[in-house]
Protein backbone atom coordinates (compact mmCIF):
# COMPACT_ATOMS: atom_id res chain seq x y z
CA UNK A 1 0.00 0.00 0.00
CA UNK A 2 1.44 3.37 -0.97
CA UNK A 3 1.99 6.03 1.64
CA UNK A 4 -0.39 8.99 1.42
CA UNK A 5 1.98 11.35 3.20
CA UNK A 6 3.49 13.01 0.09
CA UNK A 7 0.06 13.63 -1.45
CA UNK A 8 -1.30 14.98 1.82
CA UNK A 9 1.75 17.19 2.20
CA UNK A 10 1.29 18.54 -1.32
CA UNK A 11 -2.39 19.19 -0.71
CA UNK A 12 -1.60 21.01 2.52
CA UNK A 13 1.04 23.13 0.80
CA UNK A 14 -1.41 24.01 -1.99
CA UNK A 15 -4.09 24.90 0.56
CA UNK A 16 -1.72 27.16 2.45
CA UNK A 17 -0.65 28.82 -0.79
CA UNK A 18 -4.25 29.47 -1.77
CA UNK A 19 -5.03 30.80 1.68
CA UNK A 20 -2.03 33.12 1.56
CA UNK A 21 -3.32 34.55 -1.70
CA UNK A 22 -6.70 35.48 -0.21
CA UNK A 23 -6.18 39.16 0.48
CA UNK A 24 -8.77 41.94 0.71
CA UNK A 25 -8.71 44.89 -1.69
CA UNK A 26 -6.73 47.97 -0.75
CA UNK A 27 -8.64 50.32 1.56
CA UNK A 28 -9.60 53.81 0.41
CA UNK A 29 -8.74 56.59 2.89
CA UNK A 30 -11.04 59.55 3.44
CA UNK A 31 -11.82 62.49 5.73
CA UNK A 32 -15.24 63.88 6.53
CA UNK A 33 -15.74 67.31 8.07
CA UNK A 34 -18.81 67.48 10.31
CA UNK A 35 -19.73 71.11 10.73
CA UNK A 36 -21.11 72.71 13.90
CA UNK A 37 -20.78 69.55 15.94
CA UNK A 38 -22.45 69.80 19.34
CA UNK A 39 -21.27 67.45 22.09
CA UNK A 40 -23.45 66.07 24.88
CA UNK A 41 -21.61 68.38 27.28
CA UNK A 42 -22.89 71.41 25.36
CA UNK A 43 -19.43 72.14 23.96
CA UNK A 44 -19.17 72.67 20.23
CA UNK A 45 -16.62 72.52 17.45
CA UNK A 46 -17.19 74.43 14.20
CA UNK A 47 -15.53 71.55 12.37
CA UNK A 48 -15.02 67.99 13.56
CA UNK A 49 -12.88 65.84 11.28
CA UNK A 50 -13.60 62.15 11.11
CA UNK A 51 -11.05 60.04 9.28
CA UNK A 52 -12.18 56.73 7.81
CA UNK A 53 -11.28 53.94 5.42
CA UNK A 54 -13.64 52.04 3.16
CA UNK A 55 -13.40 48.76 1.30
CA UNK A 56 -15.79 47.73 -1.44
CA UNK A 57 -18.62 49.62 -3.10
CA UNK A 58 -21.93 50.83 -1.70
CA UNK A 59 -25.06 49.23 -3.16
CA UNK A 60 -28.64 50.48 -2.89
CA UNK A 61 -31.90 48.62 -3.46
CA UNK A 62 -33.12 51.12 -6.03
CA UNK A 63 -35.31 52.90 -3.49
CA UNK A 64 -32.54 54.74 -1.66
CA UNK A 65 -31.85 52.08 0.97
CA UNK A 66 -28.26 50.89 1.35
CA UNK A 67 -28.16 47.10 1.47
CA UNK A 68 -24.52 46.11 1.99
CA UNK A 69 -22.81 48.58 4.36
CA UNK A 70 -20.89 47.30 7.38
CA UNK A 71 -19.63 49.57 10.16
CA UNK A 72 -16.53 48.38 12.04
CA UNK A 73 -15.61 50.14 15.31
CA UNK A 74 -12.26 50.04 17.13
CA UNK A 75 -11.27 50.08 20.79
CA UNK A 76 -9.83 52.66 23.19
CA UNK A 77 -6.61 54.14 21.88
CA UNK A 78 -6.98 52.31 18.57
CA UNK A 79 -7.83 53.33 15.03
CA UNK A 80 -9.03 51.91 11.75
CA UNK A 81 -5.49 50.65 11.15
CA UNK A 82 -5.93 47.82 13.66
CA UNK A 83 -8.48 46.16 11.36
CA UNK A 84 -6.41 46.24 8.18
CA UNK A 85 -3.87 43.54 9.02
CA UNK A 86 -3.88 39.78 8.44
CA UNK A 87 -5.56 38.89 11.76
CA UNK A 88 -8.73 40.80 10.90
CA UNK A 89 -8.93 42.01 7.30
CA UNK A 90 -7.02 38.97 6.08
CA UNK A 91 -9.62 36.69 7.63
CA UNK A 92 -12.83 38.64 7.05
CA UNK A 93 -12.59 40.97 4.03
CA UNK A 94 -11.05 38.83 1.29
CA UNK A 95 -12.75 36.82 -1.48
CA UNK A 96 -15.11 34.20 -0.07
CA UNK A 97 -14.65 35.41 3.50
CA UNK A 98 -17.52 36.46 5.80
CA UNK A 99 -17.33 40.18 4.96
CA UNK A 100 -16.02 39.81 1.41
CA UNK A 101 -15.33 43.37 0.21
CA UNK A 102 -16.56 42.45 -3.28
CA UNK A 103 -20.01 42.07 -1.71
CA UNK A 104 -19.97 44.46 1.23
CA UNK A 105 -19.21 48.15 1.63
CA UNK A 106 -17.04 48.22 4.74
CA UNK A 107 -16.65 51.51 6.64
CA UNK A 108 -14.04 51.79 9.40
CA UNK A 109 -13.84 55.21 11.07
CA UNK A 110 -11.25 56.54 13.46
CA UNK A 111 -13.39 57.50 16.43
CA UNK A 112 -13.49 61.03 17.79
CA UNK A 113 -10.25 61.58 19.71
CA UNK A 114 -8.45 58.74 17.92
CA UNK A 115 -6.22 58.08 14.92
CA UNK A 116 -6.39 60.78 12.26
CA UNK A 117 -9.73 62.15 13.48
CA UNK A 118 -10.00 65.36 15.52
CA UNK A 119 -8.34 64.87 18.91
CA UNK A 120 -6.79 66.83 21.78
CA UNK A 121 -3.23 66.54 20.48
CA UNK A 122 -4.19 68.37 17.28
CA UNK A 123 -3.83 71.64 19.19
CA UNK A 124 -6.66 72.17 21.67
CA UNK A 125 -5.01 69.85 24.20
CA UNK A 126 -7.08 69.79 27.44
CA UNK A 127 -9.47 72.37 25.96
CA UNK A 128 -10.79 69.73 23.54
CA UNK A 129 -14.46 68.89 24.24
CA UNK A 130 -14.93 66.10 26.79
CA UNK A 131 -16.58 63.68 24.41
CA UNK A 132 -18.55 60.58 25.31
CA UNK A 133 -19.42 57.33 23.56
CA UNK A 134 -22.77 58.89 22.63
CA UNK A 135 -20.88 61.72 20.89
CA UNK A 136 -18.72 59.21 19.04
CA UNK A 137 -21.78 57.30 17.80
CA UNK A 138 -23.48 60.54 16.73
CA UNK A 139 -20.38 61.45 14.71
CA UNK A 140 -20.30 57.99 13.12
CA UNK A 141 -23.97 58.32 12.14
CA UNK A 142 -23.34 61.73 10.57
CA UNK A 143 -20.33 60.34 8.70
CA UNK A 144 -22.48 57.58 7.20
CA UNK A 145 -25.55 59.62 6.34
CA UNK A 146 -24.08 63.02 5.45
CA UNK A 147 -20.72 62.14 3.90
CA UNK A 148 -21.03 58.58 2.58
CA UNK A 149 -24.73 58.44 1.70
CA UNK A 150 -25.33 55.29 3.75
CA UNK A 151 -28.98 55.05 4.74
CA UNK A 152 -28.88 51.60 6.36
CA UNK A 153 -26.31 49.15 7.75
CA UNK A 154 -26.18 45.43 7.16
CA UNK A 155 -24.07 45.06 10.30
CA UNK A 156 -22.45 46.99 13.13
CA UNK A 157 -19.48 45.15 14.62
CA UNK A 158 -17.14 46.58 17.22
CA UNK A 159 -14.36 45.53 19.57
CA UNK A 160 -13.90 46.68 23.20
CA UNK A 161 -14.86 50.39 23.17
CA UNK A 162 -16.25 49.72 19.69
CA UNK A 163 -18.25 46.85 21.18
CA UNK A 164 -19.74 49.20 23.75
CA UNK A 165 -20.58 51.64 20.99
CA UNK A 166 -22.30 48.80 19.14
CA UNK A 167 -24.74 48.52 22.05
CA UNK A 168 -25.27 52.31 21.88
CA UNK A 169 -25.89 52.09 18.12
CA UNK A 170 -28.57 49.44 18.66
CA UNK A 171 -30.42 51.61 21.16
CA UNK A 172 -29.96 55.00 19.50
CA UNK A 173 -30.75 53.96 15.93
CA UNK A 174 -32.70 50.70 16.34
CA UNK A 175 -34.01 50.64 12.75
CA UNK A 176 -30.72 51.53 11.09
CA UNK A 177 -29.09 48.09 11.01
CA UNK A 178 -29.89 44.45 10.29
CA UNK A 179 -27.49 42.95 12.85
CA UNK A 180 -25.24 43.84 15.78
CA UNK A 181 -22.09 42.07 16.97
CA UNK A 182 -20.40 43.62 20.02
CA UNK A 183 -17.14 41.91 20.99
CA UNK A 184 -15.26 42.14 24.31
CA UNK A 185 -17.79 44.43 25.96
CA UNK A 186 -20.64 44.49 28.47
CA UNK A 187 -24.09 46.10 28.21
CA UNK A 188 -23.83 47.85 31.57
CA UNK A 189 -22.12 50.77 33.26
CA UNK A 190 -18.36 50.60 33.73
CA UNK A 191 -17.84 49.90 37.42
CA UNK A 192 -15.80 47.70 39.75
CA UNK A 193 -12.29 46.85 38.58
CA UNK A 194 -13.01 48.11 35.07
CA UNK A 195 -13.64 51.61 36.41
CA UNK A 196 -10.85 51.35 38.99
CA UNK A 197 -8.03 50.74 36.51
CA UNK A 198 -9.35 53.49 34.25
CA UNK A 199 -9.42 55.98 37.15
CA UNK A 200 -5.90 54.98 38.20
CA UNK A 201 -4.62 55.41 34.65
CA UNK A 202 -6.23 58.84 34.36
CA UNK A 203 -4.91 59.88 37.78
CA UNK A 204 -1.38 58.84 36.82
CA UNK A 205 -1.56 61.35 33.97
CA UNK A 206 -3.46 64.19 35.65
CA UNK A 207 -1.57 64.02 38.97
CA UNK A 208 1.83 64.13 37.28
CA UNK A 209 3.29 67.67 37.66
CA UNK A 210 4.68 67.28 34.14
CA UNK A 211 1.12 67.16 32.77
CA UNK A 212 0.77 70.91 33.53
CA UNK A 213 -2.99 70.89 33.15
CA UNK A 214 -2.62 69.42 29.70
CA UNK A 215 -0.20 72.08 28.41
CA UNK A 216 2.93 69.91 28.48
CA UNK A 217 5.57 70.11 25.78
CA UNK A 218 7.09 66.73 26.70
CA UNK A 219 4.90 63.72 27.45
CA UNK A 220 4.38 63.40 31.23
CA UNK A 221 6.00 60.45 32.94
CA UNK A 222 2.59 59.30 34.18
CA UNK A 223 1.82 58.18 30.64
CA UNK A 224 4.14 55.21 31.11
CA UNK A 225 2.19 54.13 34.19
CA UNK A 226 -1.14 54.47 32.38
CA UNK A 227 0.12 52.31 29.53
CA UNK A 228 1.39 49.78 32.06
CA UNK A 229 -2.13 49.37 33.41
CA UNK A 230 -3.43 48.85 29.87
CA UNK A 231 -0.88 46.09 29.37
CA UNK A 232 -1.83 44.38 32.64
CA UNK A 233 -5.60 44.29 32.04
CA UNK A 234 -5.73 43.65 28.31
CA UNK A 235 -3.63 40.50 28.07
CA UNK A 236 -4.05 36.93 29.25
CA UNK A 237 -1.83 35.23 31.87
CA UNK A 238 -1.80 32.08 29.71
CA UNK A 239 -0.79 34.05 26.63
CA UNK A 240 1.88 35.98 28.52
CA UNK A 241 3.33 32.74 29.87
CA UNK A 242 3.54 31.34 26.35
CA UNK A 243 5.27 34.47 25.10
CA UNK A 244 7.42 35.15 28.16
CA UNK A 245 8.19 31.87 29.95
CA UNK A 246 11.10 33.27 32.01
CA UNK A 247 12.18 36.50 33.68
CA UNK A 248 14.34 37.73 30.82
CA UNK A 249 11.60 37.19 28.25
CA UNK A 250 9.00 38.88 30.46
CA UNK A 251 11.21 41.93 31.05
CA UNK A 252 11.99 42.13 27.33
CA UNK A 253 8.28 41.94 26.50
CA UNK A 254 7.53 44.92 28.74
CA UNK A 255 10.31 46.98 27.22
CA UNK A 256 9.23 46.07 23.70
CA UNK A 257 5.64 47.09 24.50
CA UNK A 258 6.76 50.44 25.88
CA UNK A 259 9.13 51.07 23.00
CA UNK A 260 6.23 50.53 20.62
CA UNK A 261 3.43 52.34 22.48
CA UNK A 262 5.09 55.34 24.12
CA UNK A 263 6.15 57.13 20.90
CA UNK A 264 2.67 56.60 19.42
CA UNK A 265 0.60 57.75 22.40
CA UNK A 266 -0.26 61.26 23.55
CA UNK A 267 -1.19 61.68 27.21
CA UNK A 268 -4.16 64.00 26.58
CA UNK A 269 -5.48 61.73 23.82
CA UNK A 270 -5.34 58.69 26.11
CA UNK A 271 -6.79 60.62 29.05
CA UNK A 272 -9.79 61.82 27.02
CA UNK A 273 -10.31 58.37 25.47
CA UNK A 274 -10.48 56.74 28.90
CA UNK A 275 -12.67 59.51 30.27
CA UNK A 276 -15.15 59.06 27.40
CA UNK A 277 -16.43 55.90 29.09
CA UNK A 278 -17.52 57.78 32.22
CA UNK A 279 -21.28 57.74 31.57
CA UNK A 280 -21.55 54.68 29.33
CA UNK A 281 -24.52 52.62 30.47
CA UNK A 282 -26.84 51.02 27.89
CA UNK A 283 -28.64 48.90 30.50
CA UNK A 284 -31.75 51.10 30.97
CA UNK A 285 -32.65 50.95 27.27
CA UNK A 286 -31.70 47.43 26.18
CA UNK A 287 -35.29 46.60 25.21
CA UNK A 288 -35.09 49.25 22.47
CA UNK A 289 -32.67 47.09 20.47
CA UNK A 290 -34.52 45.55 17.51
CA UNK A 291 -31.81 44.00 15.31
CA UNK A 292 -30.58 40.45 15.86
CA UNK A 293 -27.60 40.64 18.19
CA UNK A 294 -24.72 38.29 18.98
CA UNK A 295 -22.51 39.41 21.88
CA UNK A 296 -19.16 37.63 22.05
CA UNK A 297 -16.81 37.80 25.03
CA UNK A 298 -13.77 35.74 26.01
CA UNK A 299 -13.19 33.59 29.07
CA UNK A 300 -9.72 35.03 29.73
CA UNK A 301 -10.74 38.69 29.36
CA UNK A 302 -9.78 40.51 32.57
CA UNK A 303 -11.58 43.71 31.49
CA UNK A 304 -14.90 41.90 31.05
CA UNK A 305 -14.63 38.89 33.40
CA UNK A 306 -17.29 36.29 32.58
CA UNK A 307 -17.72 35.19 36.20
CA UNK A 308 -19.72 38.37 36.89
CA UNK A 309 -22.53 37.13 34.63
CA UNK A 310 -23.22 40.66 33.37
CA UNK A 311 -23.23 39.73 29.69
CA UNK A 312 -25.90 37.06 30.04
CA UNK A 313 -28.02 39.27 32.30
CA UNK A 314 -28.05 42.07 29.73
CA UNK A 315 -28.55 39.89 26.67
CA UNK A 316 -31.55 38.21 28.30
CA UNK A 317 -33.39 41.53 27.93
CA UNK A 318 -32.71 41.84 24.18
CA UNK A 319 -35.02 39.94 21.86
CA UNK A 320 -33.48 37.78 19.14
CA UNK A 321 -30.09 37.91 20.85
CA UNK A 322 -27.38 35.50 21.89
CA UNK A 323 -24.49 35.68 24.37
CA UNK A 324 -21.36 33.61 23.83
CA UNK A 325 -18.27 33.38 26.02
CA UNK A 326 -15.44 31.93 23.94
CA UNK A 327 -13.52 29.39 26.06
CA UNK A 328 -9.92 29.74 27.12
CA UNK A 329 -7.52 27.89 24.86
CA UNK A 330 -3.94 27.92 23.66
CA UNK A 331 -5.09 30.25 20.89
CA UNK A 332 -6.85 32.94 22.93
CA UNK A 333 -5.19 36.24 23.90
CA UNK A 334 -7.31 37.67 26.69
CA UNK A 335 -9.18 40.86 25.87
CA UNK A 336 -7.19 41.18 22.65
CA UNK A 337 -8.77 38.01 21.23
CA UNK A 338 -11.36 40.35 19.70
CA UNK A 339 -8.97 41.11 16.83
CA UNK A 340 -8.03 37.46 16.11
CA UNK A 341 -10.96 36.95 13.79
CA UNK A 342 -10.00 33.44 12.71
CA UNK A 343 -11.08 32.19 16.15
CA UNK A 344 -14.61 33.59 16.05
CA UNK A 345 -15.51 34.21 12.39
CA UNK A 346 -17.97 31.29 12.35
CA UNK A 347 -20.14 33.15 14.87
CA UNK A 348 -20.15 36.16 12.54
CA UNK A 349 -21.20 33.96 9.63
CA UNK A 350 -24.04 32.51 11.70
CA UNK A 351 -25.23 36.00 12.67
CA UNK A 352 -25.23 37.15 9.05
CA UNK A 353 -27.30 34.13 8.06
CA UNK A 354 -29.69 34.58 10.96
CA UNK A 355 -30.26 38.25 10.17
CA UNK A 356 -30.51 37.92 6.39
CA UNK A 357 -33.52 39.66 4.87
C-alpha positions as CSV (number, residue, x, y, z in Angstrom):
1,X,0.0,0.0,0.0
2,X,1.4,3.4,-1.0
3,X,2.0,6.0,1.6
4,X,-0.4,9.0,1.4
5,X,2.0,11.3,3.2
6,X,3.5,13.0,0.1
7,X,0.1,13.6,-1.5
8,X,-1.3,15.0,1.8
9,X,1.7,17.2,2.2
10,X,1.3,18.5,-1.3
11,X,-2.4,19.2,-0.7
12,X,-1.6,21.0,2.5
13,X,1.0,23.1,0.8
14,X,-1.4,24.0,-2.0
15,X,-4.1,24.9,0.6
16,X,-1.7,27.2,2.4
17,X,-0.6,28.8,-0.8
18,X,-4.3,29.5,-1.8
19,X,-5.0,30.8,1.7
20,X,-2.0,33.1,1.6
21,X,-3.3,34.6,-1.7
22,X,-6.7,35.5,-0.2
23,X,-6.2,39.2,0.5
24,X,-8.8,41.9,0.7
25,X,-8.7,44.9,-1.7
26,X,-6.7,48.0,-0.8
27,X,-8.6,50.3,1.6
28,X,-9.6,53.8,0.4
29,X,-8.7,56.6,2.9
30,X,-11.0,59.5,3.4
31,X,-11.8,62.5,5.7
32,X,-15.2,63.9,6.5
33,X,-15.7,67.3,8.1
34,X,-18.8,67.5,10.3
35,X,-19.7,71.1,10.7
36,X,-21.1,72.7,13.9
37,X,-20.8,69.6,15.9
38,X,-22.5,69.8,19.3
39,X,-21.3,67.5,22.1
40,X,-23.5,66.1,24.9
41,X,-21.6,68.4,27.3
42,X,-22.9,71.4,25.4
43,X,-19.4,72.1,24.0
44,X,-19.2,72.7,20.2
45,X,-16.6,72.5,17.4
46,X,-17.2,74.4,14.2
47,X,-15.5,71.5,12.4
48,X,-15.0,68.0,13.6
49,X,-12.9,65.8,11.3
50,X,-13.6,62.1,11.1
51,X,-11.0,60.0,9.3
52,X,-12.2,56.7,7.8
53,X,-11.3,53.9,5.4
54,X,-13.6,52.0,3.2
55,X,-13.4,48.8,1.3
56,X,-15.8,47.7,-1.4
57,X,-18.6,49.6,-3.1
58,X,-21.9,50.8,-1.7
59,X,-25.1,49.2,-3.2
60,X,-28.6,50.5,-2.9
61,X,-31.9,48.6,-3.5
62,X,-33.1,51.1,-6.0
63,X,-35.3,52.9,-3.5
64,X,-32.5,54.7,-1.7
65,X,-31.8,52.1,1.0
66,X,-28.3,50.9,1.4
67,X,-28.2,47.1,1.5
68,X,-24.5,46.1,2.0
69,X,-22.8,48.6,4.4
70,X,-20.9,47.3,7.4
71,X,-19.6,49.6,10.2
72,X,-16.5,48.4,12.0
73,X,-15.6,50.1,15.3
74,X,-12.3,50.0,17.1
75,X,-11.3,50.1,20.8
76,X,-9.8,52.7,23.2
77,X,-6.6,54.1,21.9
78,X,-7.0,52.3,18.6
79,X,-7.8,53.3,15.0
80,X,-9.0,51.9,11.7
81,X,-5.5,50.6,11.1
82,X,-5.9,47.8,13.7
83,X,-8.5,46.2,11.4
84,X,-6.4,46.2,8.2
85,X,-3.9,43.5,9.0
86,X,-3.9,39.8,8.4
87,X,-5.6,38.9,11.8
88,X,-8.7,40.8,10.9
89,X,-8.9,42.0,7.3
90,X,-7.0,39.0,6.1
91,X,-9.6,36.7,7.6
92,X,-12.8,38.6,7.0
93,X,-12.6,41.0,4.0
94,X,-11.0,38.8,1.3
95,X,-12.7,36.8,-1.5
96,X,-15.1,34.2,-0.1
97,X,-14.7,35.4,3.5
98,X,-17.5,36.5,5.8
99,X,-17.3,40.2,5.0
100,X,-16.0,39.8,1.4
101,X,-15.3,43.4,0.2
102,X,-16.6,42.5,-3.3
103,X,-20.0,42.1,-1.7
104,X,-20.0,44.5,1.2
105,X,-19.2,48.2,1.6
106,X,-17.0,48.2,4.7
107,X,-16.6,51.5,6.6
108,X,-14.0,51.8,9.4
109,X,-13.8,55.2,11.1
110,X,-11.2,56.5,13.5
111,X,-13.4,57.5,16.4
112,X,-13.5,61.0,17.8
113,X,-10.3,61.6,19.7
114,X,-8.4,58.7,17.9
115,X,-6.2,58.1,14.9
116,X,-6.4,60.8,12.3
117,X,-9.7,62.2,13.5
118,X,-10.0,65.4,15.5
119,X,-8.3,64.9,18.9
120,X,-6.8,66.8,21.8
121,X,-3.2,66.5,20.5
122,X,-4.2,68.4,17.3
123,X,-3.8,71.6,19.2
124,X,-6.7,72.2,21.7
125,X,-5.0,69.9,24.2
126,X,-7.1,69.8,27.4
127,X,-9.5,72.4,26.0
128,X,-10.8,69.7,23.5
129,X,-14.5,68.9,24.2
130,X,-14.9,66.1,26.8
131,X,-16.6,63.7,24.4
132,X,-18.6,60.6,25.3
133,X,-19.4,57.3,23.6
134,X,-22.8,58.9,22.6
135,X,-20.9,61.7,20.9
136,X,-18.7,59.2,19.0
137,X,-21.8,57.3,17.8
138,X,-23.5,60.5,16.7
139,X,-20.4,61.5,14.7
140,X,-20.3,58.0,13.1
141,X,-24.0,58.3,12.1
142,X,-23.3,61.7,10.6
143,X,-20.3,60.3,8.7
144,X,-22.5,57.6,7.2
145,X,-25.5,59.6,6.3
146,X,-24.1,63.0,5.4
147,X,-20.7,62.1,3.9
148,X,-21.0,58.6,2.6
149,X,-24.7,58.4,1.7
150,X,-25.3,55.3,3.7
151,X,-29.0,55.0,4.7
152,X,-28.9,51.6,6.4
153,X,-26.3,49.2,7.7
154,X,-26.2,45.4,7.2
155,X,-24.1,45.1,10.3
156,X,-22.5,47.0,13.1
157,X,-19.5,45.1,14.6
158,X,-17.1,46.6,17.2
159,X,-14.4,45.5,19.6
160,X,-13.9,46.7,23.2
161,X,-14.9,50.4,23.2
162,X,-16.3,49.7,19.7
163,X,-18.2,46.9,21.2
164,X,-19.7,49.2,23.8
165,X,-20.6,51.6,21.0
166,X,-22.3,48.8,19.1
167,X,-24.7,48.5,22.0
168,X,-25.3,52.3,21.9
169,X,-25.9,52.1,18.1
170,X,-28.6,49.4,18.7
171,X,-30.4,51.6,21.2
172,X,-30.0,55.0,19.5
173,X,-30.7,54.0,15.9
174,X,-32.7,50.7,16.3
175,X,-34.0,50.6,12.8
176,X,-30.7,51.5,11.1
177,X,-29.1,48.1,11.0
178,X,-29.9,44.4,10.3
179,X,-27.5,42.9,12.9
180,X,-25.2,43.8,15.8
181,X,-22.1,42.1,17.0
182,X,-20.4,43.6,20.0
183,X,-17.1,41.9,21.0
184,X,-15.3,42.1,24.3
185,X,-17.8,44.4,26.0
186,X,-20.6,44.5,28.5
187,X,-24.1,46.1,28.2
188,X,-23.8,47.8,31.6
189,X,-22.1,50.8,33.3
190,X,-18.4,50.6,33.7
191,X,-17.8,49.9,37.4
192,X,-15.8,47.7,39.8
193,X,-12.3,46.8,38.6
194,X,-13.0,48.1,35.1
195,X,-13.6,51.6,36.4
196,X,-10.9,51.4,39.0
197,X,-8.0,50.7,36.5
198,X,-9.3,53.5,34.2
199,X,-9.4,56.0,37.1
200,X,-5.9,55.0,38.2
201,X,-4.6,55.4,34.6
202,X,-6.2,58.8,34.4
203,X,-4.9,59.9,37.8
204,X,-1.4,58.8,36.8
205,X,-1.6,61.4,34.0
206,X,-3.5,64.2,35.7
207,X,-1.6,64.0,39.0
208,X,1.8,64.1,37.3
209,X,3.3,67.7,37.7
210,X,4.7,67.3,34.1
211,X,1.1,67.2,32.8
212,X,0.8,70.9,33.5
213,X,-3.0,70.9,33.2
214,X,-2.6,69.4,29.7
215,X,-0.2,72.1,28.4
216,X,2.9,69.9,28.5
217,X,5.6,70.1,25.8
218,X,7.1,66.7,26.7
219,X,4.9,63.7,27.4
220,X,4.4,63.4,31.2
221,X,6.0,60.4,32.9
222,X,2.6,59.3,34.2
223,X,1.8,58.2,30.6
224,X,4.1,55.2,31.1
225,X,2.2,54.1,34.2
226,X,-1.1,54.5,32.4
227,X,0.1,52.3,29.5
228,X,1.4,49.8,32.1
229,X,-2.1,49.4,33.4
230,X,-3.4,48.9,29.9
231,X,-0.9,46.1,29.4
232,X,-1.8,44.4,32.6
233,X,-5.6,44.3,32.0
234,X,-5.7,43.7,28.3
235,X,-3.6,40.5,28.1
236,X,-4.0,36.9,29.2
237,X,-1.8,35.2,31.9
238,X,-1.8,32.1,29.7
239,X,-0.8,34.1,26.6
240,X,1.9,36.0,28.5
241,X,3.3,32.7,29.9
242,X,3.5,31.3,26.4
243,X,5.3,34.5,25.1
244,X,7.4,35.2,28.2
245,X,8.2,31.9,30.0
246,X,11.1,33.3,32.0
247,X,12.2,36.5,33.7
248,X,14.3,37.7,30.8
249,X,11.6,37.2,28.3
250,X,9.0,38.9,30.5
251,X,11.2,41.9,31.0
252,X,12.0,42.1,27.3
253,X,8.3,41.9,26.5
254,X,7.5,44.9,28.7
255,X,10.3,47.0,27.2
256,X,9.2,46.1,23.7
257,X,5.6,47.1,24.5
258,X,6.8,50.4,25.9
259,X,9.1,51.1,23.0
260,X,6.2,50.5,20.6
261,X,3.4,52.3,22.5
262,X,5.1,55.3,24.1
263,X,6.2,57.1,20.9
264,X,2.7,56.6,19.4
265,X,0.6,57.7,22.4
266,X,-0.3,61.3,23.5
267,X,-1.2,61.7,27.2
268,X,-4.2,64.0,26.6
269,X,-5.5,61.7,23.8
270,X,-5.3,58.7,26.1
271,X,-6.8,60.6,29.1
272,X,-9.8,61.8,27.0
273,X,-10.3,58.4,25.5
274,X,-10.5,56.7,28.9
275,X,-12.7,59.5,30.3
276,X,-15.1,59.1,27.4
277,X,-16.4,55.9,29.1
278,X,-17.5,57.8,32.2
279,X,-21.3,57.7,31.6
280,X,-21.5,54.7,29.3
281,X,-24.5,52.6,30.5
282,X,-26.8,51.0,27.9
283,X,-28.6,48.9,30.5
284,X,-31.8,51.1,31.0
285,X,-32.6,50.9,27.3
286,X,-31.7,47.4,26.2
287,X,-35.3,46.6,25.2
288,X,-35.1,49.2,22.5
289,X,-32.7,47.1,20.5
290,X,-34.5,45.5,17.5
291,X,-31.8,44.0,15.3
292,X,-30.6,40.4,15.9
293,X,-27.6,40.6,18.2
294,X,-24.7,38.3,19.0
295,X,-22.5,39.4,21.9
296,X,-19.2,37.6,22.0
297,X,-16.8,37.8,25.0
298,X,-13.8,35.7,26.0
299,X,-13.2,33.6,29.1
300,X,-9.7,35.0,29.7
301,X,-10.7,38.7,29.4
302,X,-9.8,40.5,32.6
303,X,-11.6,43.7,31.5
304,X,-14.9,41.9,31.1
305,X,-14.6,38.9,33.4
306,X,-17.3,36.3,32.6
307,X,-17.7,35.2,36.2
308,X,-19.7,38.4,36.9
309,X,-22.5,37.1,34.6
310,X,-23.2,40.7,33.4
311,X,-23.2,39.7,29.7
312,X,-25.9,37.1,30.0
313,X,-28.0,39.3,32.3
314,X,-28.1,42.1,29.7
315,X,-28.5,39.9,26.7
316,X,-31.6,38.2,28.3
317,X,-33.4,41.5,27.9
318,X,-32.7,41.8,24.2
319,X,-35.0,39.9,21.9
320,X,-33.5,37.8,19.1
321,X,-30.1,37.9,20.8
322,X,-27.4,35.5,21.9
323,X,-24.5,35.7,24.4
324,X,-21.4,33.6,23.8
325,X,-18.3,33.4,26.0
326,X,-15.4,31.9,23.9
327,X,-13.5,29.4,26.1
328,X,-9.9,29.7,27.1
329,X,-7.5,27.9,24.9
330,X,-3.9,27.9,23.7
331,X,-5.1,30.2,20.9
332,X,-6.8,32.9,22.9
333,X,-5.2,36.2,23.9
334,X,-7.3,37.7,26.7
335,X,-9.2,40.9,25.9
336,X,-7.2,41.2,22.6
337,X,-8.8,38.0,21.2
338,X,-11.4,40.3,19.7
339,X,-9.0,41.1,16.8
340,X,-8.0,37.5,16.1
341,X,-11.0,36.9,13.8
342,X,-10.0,33.4,12.7
343,X,-11.1,32.2,16.2
344,X,-14.6,33.6,16.0
345,X,-15.5,34.2,12.4
346,X,-18.0,31.3,12.3
347,X,-20.1,33.2,14.9
348,X,-20.1,36.2,12.5
349,X,-21.2,34.0,9.6
350,X,-24.0,32.5,11.7
351,X,-25.2,36.0,12.7
352,X,-25.2,37.1,9.1
353,X,-27.3,34.1,8.1
354,X,-29.7,34.6,11.0
355,X,-30.3,38.2,10.2
356,X,-30.5,37.9,6.4
357,X,-33.5,39.7,4.9
